[in-house]
Structures are given as structure tokens and as C-alpha cells.
Amino acid sequence: MSSGRRILVTGATGYVGGRLLSALLDRGEQVRCLARRPEAVAPRTGLDVVAGDALDGAAVRRALDGIDVAYYLIHAMGATDAFEERDRQAATIFAEAARDAGVQRIVYLGGLGSGPDLSSHLASRQEVGRLLASTSVETIEFRASIVIGSGSLSFELVRSLTERLPAMVTPRWVRTRTQPIAVEDLVAYLVAALDLEPGLGGVFEIGGADVVTYGELMHEYARQRGLRRLLVPVPVLTPRLSSLWLALVTPVYARVGRKLVESLPHETVVHDPRALEQFPLRPLGYRAAIARALLNEDRAFAETRWSDAVSAGERSTPRHPQRTRARLVDSRTRTVPVTPARAFAPIRRIGGQSGWYYGNSLWQLRGLLDLCVGGVGLRRGRRDPETPAVGSTLDFWRVEAYEPDRLLRLRAEMRLPGRAWLQFEVDGDEQGSTIGQTAIFDPSGLAGLVYWYALLPVHGLVFRGMLAGIADEAAGGETRSFEYRHVVRRGIADTFTFFSDPGNLPRLTPRVLGFRIVERPARIEQGSRFRYRVGPVDWVAKIADWDPPAGFADVQVRGPYRVWRHRHELTEVAAGTEVRDFVEYRLRGGPAARLLEPLHSAFLRTLFSYRSRRLDQLLG
């Protein structure tokens, strides 16, 4: 329920700030953001974005104008120079501007830790809290330990170390005690600060239900991921060496890693239970927090990530692309001069008999190898050649998400040292469309990394060719149509009965084609399947629409065409029944098939002309 107050969120593009912003907007709050990259904040109802830097006093004053509660979620640990001074300047500017604007409350997220020898990182976080509370504005400072959640810096560090190294020679800090908190609980505390009675502010130490060591966190993560890991602590790794080691094997920026490692030898445990007394929250334990984080990791990407944030005071210059998480991604786009529906058509038909638009022999080889190691292979195909359904199988994938003409996401079910997804997206208008193709691999341990990089050249070839094939199919593989009408001297009921009996189909087909029925259902209805042989070609069709006596439609599930849809429409007329055959088809063979189109059109005219003569003989 909305508090009715006007709220400012700083650091909204960061890991915690992004989630807090969503939680506040979901409550119906009126929220303003101060962001140095306004384009990075997605527009939403109830959200106002002010462009500016935390070190720009004028921008901060504009952002705080008319605000009742301000969240301060800024720190400069990722800055290239002395972050403590930047933190100090930004906090002083903010506190004074909040006082001058008449802000009623500041809510700040700091760090746990105590003692005279705190690391520069922890000392700076706590100094910022004191500076924010130095004016007349009531300040609530939450001090937290590491945050467990999909995409957080702490979670990425633990996950990357555990996934990549079967055995680790680790520094002494893996035995340091900490009290990790789930990101959902952290955000719940921040939101609850809105409703705390005036005069009850101050410092609140918050943490999860368990006190554990970093080593125990790694072992628990490994247990839940089904990994076996050996940790061998040694006393000789200095903070500098530890940070360099982390930079090699984790996605943490090197400069952030060193500042973070300097804090790891300090216990970050809750000693003051005041937060549990003042807030009606009971946080999760670390096992449940890791389980929830892993569940969220099953999404294509985490909602927000710590690496999406730009440190306070750091200049807004583009960064070179970096691998900031353990997941490996191959993402490509292609623009085609067709509508989104046309661009998406090859995507919704992918797999099965339509194939994968490039390197089908390689896909078949992968399916064979999968069968050899006990996997499902390609034998499952797909049931509906036109439209995938969420939860249905598609070769050795399963459809995880489907939005017509916009999105298809497949989850791999072949044998892999990890988890994989393949996603297609289409965006555009009547003038043209952009097709996006993204392959995502979440490696399981060292074997997963070896698998990905060993096959990187093959994957690059296949993914590049597949997208090009889809684009060519969308742009040049236009579906053709053919129509034929004929009147028979029978009533509509008798005519429908004749056409609905598959046994009559050989009687309407020239003998030279060698047509015969291999399998047929006992009863025909929507969804019924038939299997034919046309000479050496195997053809499986399905009844896609069944509307007695007005007509029915069949579609090719497997056969000689890339696309075949045949609609039989019956209409009563004075002379009997008009039979209208309407066929939509697409030949196999890509651009070369266009050369055969005149011959194929002539073949269809000859075929249906023969059918008309036979109908006159059989129903005349």
C-alpha cells in the first residue's frame, strides 16, 4: 500500500537500487530517480527520472526538491582513484541538500563490521552513514553483510569460484564469519523503513538467520549445484595477491576485487538485535537464500546485476564489453525488410522437419552423439509444425516461452555439462524487423567451460549460419498459394463424406505418383494424423481444422515441402456443391527453389485438373 510520500531513489541502476525501485513502484509509490544514465532506467508509471551526478550539487538539489523520503544507495568503490574522498564529498553534498529541501528521512544502506582496523571499504561505508546523519534530517542506516541473490557481486564471486575450480588453495579469509542476507529480505527492510515511526531512526544491523564462514557458503553452493569441491586454506595469500587471484577466476572487476578482499578478513556479524525488534521481518537462512538465487538464475538474466551500476563520481564513458557473470552468451541480430509476422514465421517453424536453417547435418550429428550418451537426441521432433506450445518438446529442446510473432525461448534437454537456452526475439514494424538470436550457456564446473570453449568455433559457425538462414527464409522464402474450384453434382453432406474418407485419396491421385496410405486413424477429427507414401517420399499430415460439412484443413507434419497447408471448403450451390481447394506451400531448397516454381505451379494445375475429372466420374 502506498505511503503517500514522495520518494527519491539514488543508485537505481545498481543491484539493490534496481530491485528497490521495482518494489516501491509495485506498492504504488510516486518515485523519482537521480541517475547519471537516465536511459538505463526503464520508464514506468509513477516514475520520474532526473539526470545528474551525485557530485553535482545543483543536480542533487533538483532531485531532492519536494521529496519526503530519500534513499541513498551510492558508493564509489568502482572508481579508478581514491573512492573514500568521492564517497565523502557525495555524502556531504547530499546531506546538506536534503536538509535544505526539507526532506523528512534519509534511508542509507551501509556495511557491517566493527573495530579500529576496518578496511578502507567498510570504514568509508560507515563514515558515509555518519555524514548523512550529521544534519537535522532523521537517518535510518541499515548495516548489512554480503548479499545473496541472483546477480549480486557476492553471489557472483562465490558462484564463480565454486563453479570453476574443483580444488582451491584459499586464503585465511574463507574461515571468516559472516551473516549473509537474501536480497529479497534486504529490499524488504528498505521498504519497511518508509513505515517506521518518526524518532526511531538510527543504525540497524541486519543479516540472515545464519552465521557462517565463506568456506561454508562455497560448500553449500556446491552441494545445491551437485558439485564436489575441495578447499585448502593457506596463510600466505596477501589481500593484494587474493584480489589478483579473484580477478583471474571470477567476474569481479580487479579494482573492486582488491577493495572487497580487504574487507573479507573482518567479521560481518549482527551484534545488535534492534532491527528484529523494530521491523516485522524474519530473514531467510543462507541455504534458502542460495536456493532462491539459483532458482532466479534459471531466468535468462538476473533482474538487475551489480555490474550494471556506475560508481558514484566515475565519469560516464563507455566500458569495453566484459564478461561479468559465469554464464556464457552468444548474441546476434539481423535486420530484414519484412513485417514482424513474416520475420517470425521461420522461427516458429524451427526444428522438426523444417530443420535449423543451417548445418542440419551438424545438428543430426549432435543428436546422434546425445543418443550415444543416453540423451533424447533429435528423435522427438515436434508435434505441431506451425505453432510451438509452452512445455512442448522440439527435438532435444523444450519450449520454455512463446509469444506469437515476438519471442521463442528453448531450454536444452540434451546431455550437457551445464544448462543451455536458445532464444529468438523479433521487433519491428511494417517497414522492417530486427531478429535477435541469443544462445546462453550456464557451465557446470570446469567441464562446462572446457565444453564451451572447445566447441566455440563450431558454435560460432552454426549460430551465425542459423541466423542468416532464418533471415533469408523470412526475406526471400515467401509462401505461395494455389486455388482450384470445381462443382460436383452431389449434396454438401455426401460430398463432405467422400472427402473426409482418406481411403478415397488414392482414387483422386494419378497412379504414376505411386500414392498409398501407410497409417490412418480409426476416426477422423481435429488433430488426427495420416501417413502416406508418394513414391519414395514419406508424408505425414495432420487435420488442423475439422468443420463438417463446411470443410477441413490439413497441414504437413513431415514431407517434401517446407510448408504445406491445404484447406478444403464446400459450399452448396444450385448445381450441387462447389469444392474449393486452397493450398499454401513453400518449396524446400532456398533461393534455388524459385527456379522450379513455374514447373511446380504447372504440376499443381495438372494434379487438381485430374482430381476434378475423377470427382465427376465418382460423384457424378
C-alpha positions in Angstrom: 0.0 0.0 0.0 1.3 3.4 -0.9 2.6 5.6 1.9 1.5 8.8 0.0 5.0 10.3 0.3 7.3 11.5 -2.4 10.4 9.3 -2.6 13.8 9.7 -4.2 16.0 6.7 -5.0 19.7 7.1 -5.8 21.7 4.3 -7.3 18.6 3.0 -9.1 20.7 1.4 -11.9 22.6 -0.7 -9.3 21.9 -4.1 -8.0 20.0 -3.3 -4.8 18.6 0.0 -6.1 17.0 -1.5 -9.2 15.1 -4.0 -7.1 14.1 -1.4 -4.5 12.8 0.7 -7.3 10.6 -2.1 -8.6 9.3 -2.9 -5.1 8.4 0.8 -4.4 6.6 1.2 -7.8 4.7 -2.1 -7.3 3.5 -0.6 -4.0 2.1 2.3 -5.9 4.6 4.9 -4.6 5.5 8.0 -6.5 9.2 7.7 -7.1 11.9 9.9 -8.6 15.4 8.7 -9.5 18.7 10.5 -9.7 20.6 8.8 -12.5 23.8 9.7 -14.4 22.5 7.4 -17.2 18.7 8.1 -17.4 18.5 5.8 -20.5 19.4 2.9 -18.2 16.2 3.4 -16.1 13.2 1.8 -17.8 10.2 4.1 -17.9 7.3 3.1 -15.7 4.1 4.6 -14.4 4.7 6.7 -11.3 8.5 7.1 -12.0 10.3 10.4 -12.7 14.0 10.4 -13.7 16.3 13.4 -13.0 19.6 13.3 -14.9 22.6 14.1 -12.7 25.7 13.1 -10.8 25.9 12.7 -7.0 28.9 15.1 -7.0 26.9 17.8 -8.8 25.2 19.8 -6.1 22.8 21.5 -8.5 21.6 18.2 -9.8 21.2 16.7 -6.3 19.1 19.8 -5.2 16.9 19.4 -8.2 16.3 15.8 -7.5 15.5 16.4 -3.8 13.1 19.2 -4.4 9.7 18.3 -2.9 10.9 14.9 -1.6 9.8 13.4 1.7 12.0 10.2 1.9 15.4 9.8 0.1 17.2 6.5 -0.3 21.0 6.9 -0.5 22.4 3.8 -2.3 25.6 5.3 -3.7 29.2 4.3 -3.2 32.3 4.8 -5.4 34.2 1.5 -4.8 34.5 1.0 -8.5 36.1 4.4 -9.1 39.6 4.5 -10.6 41.0 6.9 -8.0 40.6 7.4 -4.2 37.0 6.3 -3.6 36.9 7.4 0.1 37.1 11.1 -0.9 34.5 10.7 -3.6 32.2 9.0 -1.1 32.8 11.7 1.5 32.1 14.5 -1.0 28.9 12.9 -2.3 27.5 12.2 1.1 28.2 15.8 2.3 26.5 17.3 -0.7 23.5 15.0 -0.3 23.0 15.5 3.4 23.2 19.3 3.1 20.8 19.4 0.1 18.4 17.1 1.9 18.3 19.4 4.9 17.8 22.5 2.7 15.0 20.7 0.8 13.1 19.8 4.0 13.5 16.0 3.5 11.9 14.2 6.4 14.0 11.0 6.3 17.2 9.6 4.7 17.5 5.8 4.3 21.0 4.5 3.7 22.5 1.0 3.1 25.9 0.6 4.7 28.1 -2.3 5.8 28.5 -4.4 8.9 31.8 -4.5 10.7 33.4 -3.1 13.9 36.8 -2.3 15.3 39.5 0.3 14.8 41.2 -1.5 11.9 38.3 -1.7 9.5 39.2 -1.9 5.8 39.0 1.3 3.8 35.9 -0.1 2.1 34.0 -0.7 5.4 35.3 2.4 7.1 34.2 4.5 4.2 30.7 3.0 4.2 30.3 3.7 7.9 31.7 7.2 7.5 29.1 8.0 4.9 26.4 6.9 7.3 27.7 9.4 9.9 27.9 12.2 7.4 24.3 11.6 6.2 23.1 11.7 9.9 25.1 14.8 10.7 22.3 17.2 9.8 18.8 17.6 11.2 17.3 15.1 8.8 16.4 11.8 10.5 18.5 9.0 9.1 18.0 5.2 9.1 21.2 3.4 8.4 21.0 -0.4 7.6 24.3 -2.2 8.0 24.4 -5.5 6.1 26.8 -8.2 5.4 27.2 -9.8 2.0 24.0 -10.1 -0.1 22.9 -13.4 -1.6 20.8 -13.1 -4.7 21.0 -13.8 -8.5 23.3 -11.2 -10.0 24.8 -9.8 -6.8 28.6 -9.2 -6.5 28.8 -11.5 -3.5 26.8 -14.3 -5.2 28.8 -14.0 -8.4 32.1 -14.3 -6.5 31.0 -17.4 -4.6 29.4 -18.9 -7.6 32.3 -18.3 -10.0 34.9 -19.6 -7.5 32.9 -22.8 -6.8 31.9 -23.5 -10.4 35.4 -23.0 -12.0 37.8 -24.6 -9.5 37.3 -28.2 -8.5 40.1 -27.7 -5.8 41.0 -24.3 -4.4 44.1 -23.2 -2.4 42.3 -20.4 -0.5 43.4 -17.6 1.8 42.5 -17.5 5.5 39.5 -15.3 4.9 37.5 -18.3 3.8 37.2 -19.0 7.6 35.9 -15.5 8.4 32.4 -15.5 9.8 29.7 -13.6 8.1 25.9 -13.3 8.3 24.6 -13.2 4.7 21.2 -11.8 3.9 18.9 -12.7 1.0 18.4 -9.7 -1.4 14.6 -10.1 -1.0 15.0 -9.6 2.8 17.3 -6.6 2.3 14.8 -4.9 0.0 12.0 -5.7 2.4 13.9 -3.9 5.2 14.5 -0.9 2.9 10.8 -0.7 2.0 9.8 -1.1 5.7 11.8 1.9 6.6 9.1 4.0 5.0 6.6 3.0 7.7 8.9 3.3 10.7 7.5 5.7 13.3 9.3 9.1 13.4 12.0 9.4 16.0 13.0 5.7 15.8 15.8 6.1 13.3 19.5 5.3 13.8 21.7 2.4 12.9 20.1 -1.1 12.4 22.3 -4.1 11.9 20.6 -6.6 9.6 21.5 -10.1 8.5 20.1 -13.5 7.6 19.2 -16.2 10.1 22.6 -18.0 10.0 26.2 -17.1 10.8 28.6 -19.0 8.5 32.0 -18.8 7.0 32.8 -18.0 3.4 34.0 -21.6 3.0 30.7 -22.9 4.3 28.9 -20.7 1.7 31.0 -22.2 -1.1 30.4 -25.8 0.1 26.6 -25.2 0.3 26.5 -23.7 -3.1 28.5 -26.7 -4.4 26.0 -29.1 -2.7 23.0 -27.4 -4.2 24.6 -27.5 -7.7 25.7 -31.1 -7.3 29.4 -30.3 -7.4 32.2 -31.7 -5.2 34.8 -29.1 -4.2 38.0 -29.2 -2.1 39.1 -26.1 -0.2 42.7 -26.0 1.1 43.2 -22.7 3.2 46.8 -21.4 3.3 48.0 -18.4 5.3 50.3 -16.8 2.7 47.9 -15.1 0.3 48.0 -11.3 1.0 45.0 -9.2 0.1 46.7 -7.9 -3.0 47.5 -11.5 -4.2 44.0 -12.6 -3.3 42.5 -9.8 -5.4 44.7 -10.7 -8.3 43.7 -14.3 -7.9 40.0 -13.4 -7.8 40.4 -11.2 -10.9 41.7 -14.2 -12.8 38.9 -16.7 -11.9 35.8 -14.5 -11.1 34.0 -11.8 -13.0 34.7 -9.2 -10.3 36.5 -6.1 -11.7 40.1 -6.2 -10.5 40.0 -2.8 -8.7 36.7 -3.8 -7.0 38.1 -7.2 -6.1 41.0 -5.8 -4.2 38.8 -3.4 -2.2 36.4 -6.2 -1.5 39.1 -8.6 -0.4 40.5 -6.1 2.1 37.1 -6.4 3.9 36.9 -10.2 3.9 39.1 -10.8 6.9 36.7 -8.7 9.0 33.7 -10.5 10.6 30.4 -9.0 9.4 28.0 -10.4 12.0 25.0 -8.8 13.7 25.5 -7.9 17.4 22.6 -5.5 17.9 19.1 -7.2 17.6 17.3 -3.9 17.4 16.2 -4.5 13.7 14.3 -7.7 14.6 12.6 -5.7 17.4 11.5 -2.7 15.3 10.7 -4.4 12.0 8.2 -7.3 11.5 10.7 -9.3 9.3 12.3 -12.7 9.8 15.0 -13.1 7.2 15.9 -16.4 5.4 18.9 -18.6 6.3 21.8 -18.9 3.9 20.7 -22.3 2.5 17.2 -20.9 1.5 18.8 -17.7 0.1 21.2 -19.7 -2.1 18.3 -21.9 -3.3 16.3 -18.9 -4.2 19.2 -17.3 -6.0 19.7 -20.4 -8.1 16.1 -20.5 -8.9 16.3 -16.9 -10.2 19.4 -17.8 -12.2 17.1 -20.1 -14.3 15.8 -16.9 -15.9 17.7 -15.7 -19.0 19.3 -13.0 -16.9 19.0 -11.7 -13.4 16.6 -8.8 -12.9 19.5 -6.4 -12.1 23.2 -7.0 -11.6 25.8 -5.3 -9.5 27.9 -4.8 -12.7 25.2 -2.7 -14.3 25.9 0.1 -11.9 28.3 3.0 -12.5 30.2 4.0 -9.4 29.4 7.4 -7.9 31.6 10.1 -9.3 33.1 7.9 -12.1 32.8 9.6 -15.5 30.2 8.2 -17.9 32.5 6.8 -20.5 31.6 3.6 -22.3 33.3 0.5 -21.0 34.7 -2.3 -23.1 32.5 -5.3 -23.1 33.4 -7.6 -20.1 32.3 -11.0 -19.1 30.7 -10.1 -15.8 29.0 -13.4 -14.9 29.6 -17.1 -15.2 27.0 -17.5 -17.9 28.4 -17.5 -21.5 26.4 -15.7 -24.1 26.4 -15.7 -27.9 24.1 -12.9 -29.1 23.5 -11.7 -32.7 21.0 -9.6 -34.6 19.9 -9.4 -38.2 17.6 -6.8 -39.9 15.2 -7.9 -42.6 12.8 -5.8 -44.8 9.6 -7.6 -43.7 6.9 -7.3 -41.1 7.5 -8.9 -37.6 5.0 -11.7 -38.5 6.9 -12.6 -41.6 10.3 -12.4 -39.8 9.0 -14.6 -37.0 7.4 -17.3 -39.3 10.7 -19.3 -39.8 11.3 -19.1 -36.1 8.0 -20.6 -35.0 8.6 -23.5 -37.5 12.2 -24.2 -36.5 13.2 -27.7 -35.8 11.5 -30.9 -36.7 11.1 -31.3 -40.4 11.9 -27.6 -41.0 15.4 -28.1 -39.7 17.6 -25.4 -38.2 18.2 -23.4 -41.3 21.9 -24.1 -41.3 24.2 -27.1 -40.8 21.4 -29.7 -40.4 23.9 -32.5 -40.7 25.8 -31.0 -37.7 22.5 -30.9 -35.7 21.9 -34.5 -36.6 25.4 -35.5 -35.6 24.8 -33.7 -32.2 21.6 -35.6 -31.8 23.3 -38.9 -32.6 26.1 -38.2 -30.0 23.4 -37.3 -27.5 21.7 -40.6 -28.0 25.0 -42.4 -27.6 25.4 -40.9 -24.1 21.8 -41.7 -23.0 20.2 -38.4 -24.1 17.0 -37.8 -26.1 18.6 -36.9 -29.4 16.6 -35.5 -32.2 14.1 -38.3 -32.4 11.3 -36.4 -30.6 10.9 -33.9 -33.4 7.9 -31.5 -32.9 4.2 -32.3 -32.8 2.9 -29.1 -34.4 4.9 -28.0 -37.4 3.4 -24.5 -37.3 3.0 -23.3 -33.8 5.1 -24.3 -30.7 3.4 -24.6 -27.3 5.0 -23.8 -24.0 6.1 -27.1 -22.4 6.2 -29.0 -25.7 9.3 -30.7 -27.0 11.2 -29.5 -30.0 13.9 -32.0 -31.0 16.2 -32.0 -28.0 14.8 -28.7 -26.7 11.7 -27.8 -24.7 9.7 -24.7 -25.3 10.1 -22.5 -22.2 8.4 -19.3 -23.5 6.4 -18.4 -26.6 4.8 -15.1 -27.7 3.4 -15.1 -31.2 5.4 -13.0 -33.7 7.8 -11.8 -30.9 9.5 -14.4 -28.7 10.6 -18.1 -28.6 12.8 -19.4 -25.9 14.0 -23.0 -25.8 15.6 -24.9 -22.9 18.1 -27.6 -23.8 17.4 -31.2 -22.8 20.3 -32.8 -24.5 23.2 -34.1 -22.3 25.4 -31.1 -21.4 27.9 -30.2 -18.7 25.7 -27.3 -17.7 22.4 -25.7 -18.8 21.6 -24.0 -22.1 18.9 -21.8 -23.6 18.3 -20.6 -27.2 16.2 -17.5 -27.6 14.8 -15.7 -30.6 13.2 -12.3 -30.5 11.6 -10.1 -33.2 11.0 -6.4 -33.0 9.9 -4.1 -35.8 7.0 -2.6 -37.8 5.6 -2.7 -41.3 8.8 -1.3 -42.7 11.2 -3.9 -41.4 12.1 -6.1 -38.4 15.2 -7.0 -36.3 15.7 -10.6 -35.5 17.6 -11.3 -32.3 19.2 -14.7 -31.6 20.8 -15.4 -28.2 22.4 -18.6 -27.0 23.1 -18.8 -23.3 25.2 -21.5 -21.5 25.5 -21.9 -17.8 28.5 -24.1 -17.4 28.7 -26.7 -14.6 32.2 -26.6 -13.2 35.4 -26.9 -15.3 33.9 -29.4 -17.6 31.3 -26.9 -18.7 33.9 -24.3 -19.5 36.1 -26.8 -21.5 33.0 -27.9 -23.4 32.0 -24.3 -24.4 35.5 -23.1 -25.4 36.3 -26.4 -27.2 33.2 -26.0 -29.4 33.4 -22.2 -29.7 34.4 -22.3 -33.4 31.6 -24.8 -34.3 29.1 -22.9 -32.3 30.1 -19.6 -33.9 29.7 -21.2 -37.4 26.3 -22.7 -36.6 24.8 -19.7 -34.8 25.9 -17.3 -37.5 24.6 -19.5 -40.2 21.4 -20.3 -38.5 20.5 -16.6 -38.1 21.5 -15.9 -41.7 19.3 -18.8 -42.8 16.3 -17.5 -40.7 16.8 -14.0 -42.2 17.0 -15.4 -45.8 13.9 -17.5 -45.2 12.0 -14.6 -43.8 13.0 -12.2 -46.6 13.1 -14.5 -49.6 11.1 -17.6 -48.7 7.7 -16.3 -49.4 4.8 -18.7 -49.0 3.0 -19.4 -52.3 -0.7 -20.0 -52.8 -2.8 -22.1 -55.2 -6.6 -22.2 -55.6 -8.8 -24.5 -57.6 -12.6 -24.6 -57.8 -14.9 -27.2 -59.2 -18.7 -28.0 -58.9 -19.9 -31.6 -58.3 -23.5 -32.8 -58.7 -23.9 -34.0 -55.2 -25.3 -32.5 -52.0 -22.8 -31.0 -49.5 -23.3 -33.8 -46.9 -22.4 -36.6 -49.4 -19.5 -34.5 -50.8 -18.1 -34.0 -47.3 -18.4 -37.7 -46.5 -16.5 -38.6 -49.7 -13.6 -36.1 -48.9 -13.4 -37.0 -45.2 -12.6 -40.6 -46.1 -8.8 -40.9 -46.6 -9.4 -44.1 -48.5 -10.7 -42.1 -51.4 -7.5 -40.1 -51.7 -5.7 -42.7 -53.8 -8.7 -42.7 -56.2 -8.1 -38.9 -56.8 -4.3 -39.2 -57.4 -2.6 -40.2 -60.6 -1.2 -43.7 -60.4 2.1 -42.6 -61.7 2.8 -40.8 -58.4 2.7 -44.1 -56.5 0.4 -42.8 -53.8 -0.6 -45.1 -50.9 -1.8 -44.8 -47.3 0.6 -46.2 -44.7 -1.3 -45.3 -41.5 -4.7 -43.8 -40.8 -6.8 -43.2 -37.6 -9.9 -45.2 -36.9 -11.9 -41.9 -36.5 -11.1 -38.6 -38.2 -11.3 -35.4 -36.0 -9.2 -32.3 -35.4 -5.7 -33.4 -34.6 -5.9 -36.8 -36.4 -2.7 -37.8 -38.3 -2.2 -39.7 -41.5 0.9 -41.2 -43.1 1.3 -41.5 -46.8 3.9 -42.6 -49.3 4.2 -40.7 -52.6 6.7 -42.8 -54.5 9.8 -42.9 -52.2 8.7 -39.9 -50.2 7.3 -40.2 -46.7 4.5 -37.7 -45.9 2.8 -37.2 -42.6 -0.2 -34.8 -42.4 -2.4 -33.6 -39.5 -6.0 -32.4 -39.5 -5.6 -28.8 -38.3 -9.3 -27.8 -38.7 -12.4 -30.0 -38.8 -15.7 -28.3 -39.6 -18.3 -30.7 -41.1 -19.8 -30.2 -43.6 -18.3 -26.8 -44.5 -14.8 -28.3 -44.8 -11.5 -29.2 -43.2 -7.8 -28.4 -43.4 -4.7 -30.5 -43.2 -1.1 -29.4 -42.7 2.2 -31.3 -43.4 4.0 -32.5 -40.4 6.7 -34.3 -42.3 7.1 -34.4 -46.1 8.6 -32.9 -49.2 7.6 -29.3 -48.6 8.9 -26.8 -46.2 5.3 -25.6 -45.7 2.1 -27.2 -46.9 -1.4 -26.2 -45.7 -4.4 -27.4 -47.7 -7.9 -26.1 -47.0 -11.0 -27.9 -48.4 -14.0 -25.7 -48.5 -17.5 -26.9 -49.5 -20.4 -24.6 -50.4 -23.9 -25.5 -51.5 -24.8 -24.1 -55.0 -27.8 -24.6 -57.3 -26.0 -27.3 -59.3 -24.7 -29.2 -56.3 -21.6 -28.4 -54.2 -18.7 -26.2 -55.0 -15.4 -27.6 -53.9 -12.7 -25.0 -53.3 -9.1 -26.2 -52.7 -6.9 -23.5 -51.3 -3.2 -24.5 -50.8 -0.4 -22.5 -49.2 3.0 -24.0 -49.7 6.7 -23.3 -49.7 9.3 -25.5 -51.5 12.5 -26.7 -50.0 15.8 -25.6 -51.4 16.0 -22.0 -50.6 16.6 -19.5 -53.4 17.2 -22.3 -55.9 13.6 -23.5 -55.4 12.3 -20.3 -57.0 13.7 -21.6 -60.4 11.4 -24.6 -60.0 8.3 -22.6 -59.1 6.8 -22.4 -62.7 7.2 -26.2 -63.1 5.6 -26.8 -59.7 2.7 -24.5 -60.4 2.0 -26.4 -63.7 2.2 -29.7 -61.7 -0.4 -28.5 -59.3 -2.8 -27.4 -62.0 -2.4 -30.8 -63.7 -2.9 -32.6 -60.5 -6.1 -30.8 -59.5 -7.5 -30.9 -63.0 -7.1 -34.7 -62.8 -8.9 -34.7 -59.4 -11.8 -32.7 -60.9 -12.3 -35.3 -63.7 -12.2 -38.1 -61.2 -14.7 -36.4 -59.0 -17.1 -36.1 -61.9 -16.7 -39.8 -62.5 -17.0 -40.9 -58.8 -19.7 -38.4 -57.7 -21.4 -37.6 -61.0 
